[in-house]
Amino acid sequence: MTLSIVIVNWNSKEFLRKCLESFRQTRGGLTPQVIVVDGGSFDGCGEMLAAEFPEVEFIQSPDNIGFGRSNNLGFESATGEALLLLNPDTELHPGALAALLDELRLRPEAGMIGARLLNTDGSLQYSAVHPLPTPWNAAFDSDRARRRWWNAKGRRTGTHAFEVEAVSGACMMMRSETFRKLGGFDPRYFMYAEDMDLCYRIHQSGLKILHAPQAVVTHHGGGSSGTQFSKFSAVMIREALAFYFNTHHGPAAAMLYRLLIMASAGVRIPCLCLVAALGSAGARASSKTSIVKWWTLLRWALGLEDWSAVWFRLGKAAETPAKA
């Protein structure tokens, strides 16, 4: 089975270099087609690729068209029977590519396969396996909730993939025909939740989502968007999820999500204020950042931080939405 790898870069040149170096070191006898799309960041990755990775196909988008649409653009040039969508801030471990490809070849019911993700320090990244979004789990998401889901659904190890609800968009392998039939990523999502939308549509098509514990990938996380609190990112994540709920579950689900965000903020903010007043120096600093985040989200849920016009302008500029 031939393989095409699509990587979308946005201000992540150094991460991209390490990602491609790891690919060279771990690909074994595989010779996949590798396509890099720069989503209008013009960070010099094209020059770096020409000098250091001339075998990589490079596509320069003149504008920042968003994560999903950039992947769709790269897929237009893909020739492989299998497709791997890979974040630039990942590093492949030995055997990861072969393991994903073998599972896809052996499992005709597989619509998508995800890898076991590790943080930079080698610890498990719980977001590798998670449930499809609901208003409840999205509103009350936390590190503890993600860890609990992992312990219930993702902690198994072994040499064979097993079924899960959804996998991280950092590393997704599927048959090219599956991606093509589904219309790729829904271009109405500028960023965030497009991977969950794709997982949902794969389930709706009758195929399964699998997690391959033997395929290990380090995902540094935040290589493009940064790890500090971003008002833009915090609000856009919620706008994307509200759009997801409205699209797949109706306006009532989207409204319920806003109400639950209000409730979640109402619970968290007083607790965080106590920590900010009584906690250690480190806890106080962290809680103050969290207070700003949840105050912003409370305002969003109340309609006082209405960025929907920005989100729709970014995401709905696409010509044609994906097929449901």
Beta strands, then each sheet from edge to edge (+ up, - down):
strand 1: 3-9
strand 2: 33-38
strand 3: 57-60
strand 4: 82-86
strand 5: 90-92
strand 6: 110-118
strand 7: 129-130
strand 8: 162-164
strand 9: 166-167
strand 10: 171-175
strand 11: 208-219
sheet 1: 3+ 2+ 1+ 4+ 10- 6+ 11+ 5-
sheet 2: 3+ 2+ 1+ 4+ 10- 6+ 11+ 8-
sheet 3: 7+ 9-
end
